[in-house]
Amino acid sequence: MTPSRLALNPLILTKFVVWIIVTVVATVLLTRHRMSRRTRTAFVIGGMILFGFIYGALLAPALNPNPVASVRTLLKGLLVQKQLVAPVVGMLVVMLAITVISNKSFCGYACQLGLLQDLLHRVPTPKWQPPFWLSNTIRIIAFVVLVAGLAVAGLDWIGVIDPFQLFQFNFTLPIILAVIAILVSSLFIYRPWCRFLCPFGLLSWVAEQVSIFRPRINQDACKQCQACVKACPSGAMKDFYEGKTLHADCFACGACVEACKVTDALGWRKK
């Protein structure tokens, strides 16, 4: 994404605006206890089609924005081209600001690759919940390799296997292999790309530690049934339930809130 082409393309602006609208609507539904599994499914399928395949068809591969492309473009500008790409910086700041407001609602409702993984995880197969220390350690290493590769040799390893090219049917052998690996593993692991490799996933994980809206437990009303913990696909609710300082990735799916049947015991709210 070059600065001029990014700034001049109105379709990119419309995608960015729709991203914001969708995440705002999702957050409102979460706060009102209206994000049911059926509603969530509509968001997942609709978002994947709109942000993935429709915008993928309308925009050239180098122009179709996504959270990962924003991080990669920023790092390339800083480490390779020695310049900041203002529109990309602004886009990244807004995405992280959304995370600070409402956890990973951006990843949960606006990222086409995340939504596709989310959908595949619903297939009834045996599931594995990887330990957070493992997934996050690998993700940190992947981020360090990305930064080091760009700084030392201008090498962008994500560009070689870029799975977002799936939505524009732009394939090379490395991309095909990466896409197959991600899609197959999504049947057994919730959002494997997001939790193991995504650079924006890592940055937004840091940002979500201070999120304003998130699952909040009313200890006076809680019956300690842990239905919310069992419903959470990423393991984040276990951390919230145990009051840990750092929690695993929470993708704002709302499964925990829907699972809680005790009035006012759990909600997507501020303190």
C-alpha positions as CSV (number, residue, x, y, z in Angstrom):
1,M,0.0,0.0,0.0
2,T,1.7,3.2,-1.1
3,P,0.7,6.4,0.7
4,S,-0.8,8.2,-2.4
5,R,-2.8,5.3,-3.6
6,L,-4.0,4.5,-0.1
7,A,-5.2,8.1,0.4
8,L,-6.8,8.5,-3.0
9,N,-8.8,5.3,-3.1
10,P,-12.4,6.0,-1.8
11,L,-13.1,2.2,-1.5
12,I,-10.5,1.9,1.1
13,L,-12.1,4.8,3.0
14,T,-15.5,3.1,2.9
15,K,-14.0,-0.2,4.2
16,F,-12.4,1.7,7.1
17,V,-15.7,3.4,7.9
18,V,-17.6,0.2,7.8
19,W,-15.0,-1.5,10.0
20,I,-15.7,1.2,12.6
21,I,-19.5,1.0,12.3
22,V,-19.5,-2.8,12.7
23,T,-17.3,-2.8,15.8
24,V,-19.4,0.0,17.4
25,V,-22.6,-2.0,16.7
26,A,-21.1,-5.2,18.0
27,T,-19.9,-3.4,21.2
28,V,-23.4,-1.9,21.8
29,L,-25.0,-5.4,21.3
30,L,-22.5,-6.9,23.8
31,T,-23.2,-4.2,26.4
32,R,-26.9,-4.9,26.1
33,H,-26.6,-8.7,26.3
34,R,-27.9,-9.0,22.7
35,M,-24.9,-10.8,21.1
36,S,-26.5,-14.2,20.8
37,R,-24.8,-17.1,19.0
38,R,-27.1,-16.6,16.1
39,T,-26.3,-12.9,15.9
40,R,-22.6,-13.6,16.2
41,T,-22.9,-16.1,13.3
42,A,-24.5,-13.4,11.2
43,F,-21.6,-11.0,12.0
44,V,-19.0,-13.7,11.2
45,I,-20.4,-14.8,7.9
46,G,-21.4,-11.3,6.8
47,G,-18.1,-9.8,7.8
48,M,-16.1,-12.5,6.1
49,I,-18.0,-12.1,2.8
50,L,-18.0,-8.2,2.9
51,F,-14.5,-7.5,4.2
52,G,-12.9,-10.5,2.6
53,F,-14.4,-11.5,-0.8
54,I,-16.4,-8.4,-1.8
55,Y,-13.6,-5.9,-1.0
56,G,-11.1,-8.4,-2.2
57,A,-12.8,-8.3,-5.6
58,L,-13.2,-4.5,-5.7
59,L,-9.6,-3.7,-4.6
60,A,-6.3,-4.8,-6.0
61,P,-4.2,-7.1,-3.7
62,A,-1.8,-4.4,-2.8
63,L,-4.6,-2.0,-1.8
64,N,-7.0,-4.2,0.2
65,P,-6.3,-3.1,3.9
66,N,-6.3,-5.5,6.8
67,P,-4.8,-5.2,10.3
68,V,-1.7,-7.3,9.4
69,A,-1.0,-5.3,6.3
70,S,-1.1,-2.1,8.4
71,V,1.5,-3.3,10.8
72,R,3.7,-4.6,8.0
73,T,3.5,-1.4,6.0
74,L,4.3,0.7,9.1
75,L,7.4,-1.5,9.9
76,K,8.5,-1.4,6.3
77,G,8.2,2.4,6.3
78,L,10.2,2.7,9.5
79,L,12.9,0.0,8.9
80,V,13.3,-0.2,5.1
81,Q,12.0,3.0,3.5
82,K,12.9,5.3,6.5
83,Q,9.6,7.1,6.3
84,L,6.2,7.1,8.0
85,V,3.1,6.3,5.9
86,A,0.6,8.7,7.6
87,P,-2.6,7.1,6.4
88,V,-1.4,3.7,7.6
89,V,-0.3,5.1,11.0
90,G,-3.7,6.7,11.4
91,M,-5.5,3.5,10.5
92,L,-3.4,1.5,12.9
93,V,-3.9,4.0,15.7
94,V,-7.7,3.8,15.2
95,M,-7.7,0.0,15.3
96,L,-5.7,-0.1,18.5
97,A,-8.0,2.6,20.0
98,I,-11.0,0.4,19.2
99,T,-9.1,-2.4,21.1
100,V,-8.6,-0.1,24.1
101,I,-12.3,0.8,24.1
102,S,-13.7,-2.8,23.6
103,N,-11.1,-5.5,23.7
104,K,-10.4,-7.3,20.5
105,S,-13.7,-6.3,19.0
106,F,-11.8,-5.2,15.8
107,C,-10.2,-8.6,15.4
108,G,-13.5,-10.3,16.4
109,Y,-15.7,-8.5,13.9
110,A,-13.7,-6.8,11.2
111,C,-10.8,-9.0,10.2
112,Q,-11.7,-11.3,7.4
113,L,-9.1,-14.0,8.1
114,G,-10.1,-14.0,11.8
115,L,-13.7,-14.4,10.9
116,L,-13.0,-17.3,8.5
117,Q,-11.1,-19.1,11.3
118,D,-13.9,-18.4,13.7
119,L,-16.4,-19.9,11.3
120,L,-14.3,-23.1,10.7
121,H,-13.9,-23.6,14.5
122,R,-17.6,-24.2,14.7
123,V,-17.3,-27.5,12.8
124,P,-17.8,-30.3,15.4
125,T,-14.3,-31.7,15.7
126,P,-12.0,-32.3,18.7
127,K,-10.7,-29.0,20.1
128,W,-7.4,-28.2,21.6
129,Q,-6.9,-25.2,23.8
130,P,-3.1,-24.3,23.6
131,P,-1.6,-22.8,26.7
132,F,-1.4,-19.1,26.4
133,W,2.3,-19.0,27.4
134,L,3.0,-21.2,24.4
135,S,0.9,-19.3,21.8
136,N,2.1,-15.9,22.9
137,T,5.7,-16.9,23.1
138,I,5.6,-18.1,19.5
139,R,3.8,-14.9,18.5
140,I,6.4,-12.8,20.1
141,I,9.2,-14.7,18.3
142,A,7.3,-14.3,15.0
143,F,7.1,-10.6,15.6
144,V,10.8,-10.3,16.5
145,V,11.7,-12.3,13.3
146,L,9.5,-9.9,11.3
147,V,11.2,-6.8,12.7
148,A,14.7,-8.3,12.4
149,G,14.1,-9.5,8.9
150,L,13.0,-6.1,7.7
151,A,15.7,-4.3,9.6
152,V,18.6,-6.5,8.5
153,A,17.6,-7.6,5.0
154,G,14.3,-6.0,4.1
155,L,12.7,-9.4,4.3
156,D,9.0,-9.6,5.1
157,W,8.2,-13.3,5.9
158,I,4.5,-12.6,6.2
159,G,4.5,-11.2,2.6
160,V,5.9,-14.6,1.4
161,I,3.0,-16.6,2.9
162,D,0.3,-13.8,3.2
163,P,-2.9,-15.8,3.9
164,F,-5.0,-12.7,3.3
165,Q,-4.4,-13.3,-0.4
166,L,-6.9,-16.1,-0.1
167,F,-9.7,-13.5,-0.4
168,Q,-8.4,-12.3,-3.7
169,F,-7.5,-15.7,-5.1
170,N,-3.9,-14.5,-5.5
171,F,-1.9,-17.7,-4.8
172,T,1.7,-18.8,-4.8
173,L,2.8,-22.2,-3.5
174,P,3.9,-20.7,-0.1
175,I,0.6,-18.9,0.2
176,I,-1.4,-22.1,-0.7
177,L,0.5,-24.1,1.9
178,A,0.0,-21.4,4.6
179,V,-3.7,-21.1,3.9
180,I,-4.2,-24.9,4.0
181,A,-2.4,-25.1,7.3
182,I,-4.4,-22.2,8.9
183,L,-7.7,-23.5,7.7
184,V,-7.1,-27.1,8.8
185,S,-5.8,-26.1,12.2
186,S,-8.8,-23.8,12.6
187,L,-11.0,-26.8,12.8
188,F,-9.2,-27.8,16.1
189,I,-7.7,-24.6,17.5
190,Y,-9.6,-21.3,17.9
191,R,-8.1,-18.6,15.6
192,P,-4.6,-20.2,15.2
193,W,-3.2,-17.5,13.0
194,C,-4.4,-14.7,15.4
195,R,-3.0,-16.4,18.5
196,F,0.3,-17.8,17.2
197,L,1.5,-15.6,14.4
198,C,-0.4,-12.4,13.9
199,P,1.6,-9.2,14.5
200,F,-1.5,-7.1,15.0
201,G,-2.8,-9.8,17.3
202,L,0.3,-9.2,19.5
203,L,0.0,-5.4,19.5
204,S,-3.8,-5.6,20.2
205,W,-3.2,-8.1,23.0
206,V,-1.0,-5.5,24.7
207,A,-3.7,-2.8,24.1
208,E,-6.6,-5.0,25.4
209,Q,-5.0,-5.3,28.8
210,V,-6.3,-1.8,29.5
211,S,-9.6,-2.1,27.6
212,I,-12.5,-0.1,29.0
213,F,-15.3,-2.5,27.9
214,R,-14.6,-6.2,28.6
215,P,-16.2,-9.1,30.5
216,R,-16.8,-7.8,34.1
217,I,-17.9,-10.2,36.8
218,N,-20.1,-9.1,39.7
219,Q,-18.7,-11.2,42.5
220,D,-21.7,-10.6,44.7
221,A,-24.1,-12.1,42.1
222,C,-21.7,-14.8,40.6
223,K,-22.7,-18.4,41.6
224,Q,-19.2,-19.7,40.6
225,C,-20.7,-22.2,38.1
226,Q,-17.9,-21.3,35.6
227,A,-20.3,-21.6,32.7
228,C,-18.6,-18.5,31.2
229,V,-15.2,-20.1,31.5
230,K,-16.4,-23.2,29.7
231,A,-18.0,-21.2,26.9
232,C,-14.9,-19.1,26.1
233,P,-13.1,-20.4,23.0
234,S,-9.8,-18.6,23.7
235,G,-9.3,-19.2,27.4
236,A,-9.4,-15.5,28.2
237,M,-12.5,-15.9,30.5
238,K,-10.6,-18.2,32.8
239,D,-8.1,-15.4,33.3
240,F,-10.9,-12.8,34.0
241,Y,-12.6,-15.2,36.3
242,E,-9.4,-15.8,38.3
243,G,-8.6,-12.1,38.4
244,K,-5.2,-12.4,36.6
245,T,-3.3,-9.2,35.8
246,L,-2.7,-10.3,32.2
247,H,-5.4,-12.2,30.3
248,A,-5.3,-14.2,27.1
249,D,-6.7,-12.8,23.9
250,C,-10.4,-12.0,24.2
251,F,-12.0,-11.6,20.7
252,A,-15.3,-10.1,22.1
253,C,-17.4,-13.0,20.9
254,G,-19.8,-12.7,23.8
255,A,-20.1,-16.4,24.4
256,C,-19.3,-15.9,28.1
257,V,-22.0,-13.3,28.6
258,E,-24.6,-15.5,26.8
259,A,-23.6,-18.5,28.8
260,C,-24.1,-16.8,32.1
261,K,-27.7,-17.3,33.3
262,V,-27.4,-15.4,36.5
263,T,-28.9,-11.8,36.3
264,D,-26.2,-9.1,36.6
265,A,-23.4,-11.6,37.3
266,L,-21.5,-11.0,34.1
267,G,-21.7,-8.3,31.5
268,W,-19.7,-6.5,28.8
269,R,-19.2,-3.3,30.6
270,K,-17.0,-0.8,32.3
271,K,-15.9,-1.1,35.9
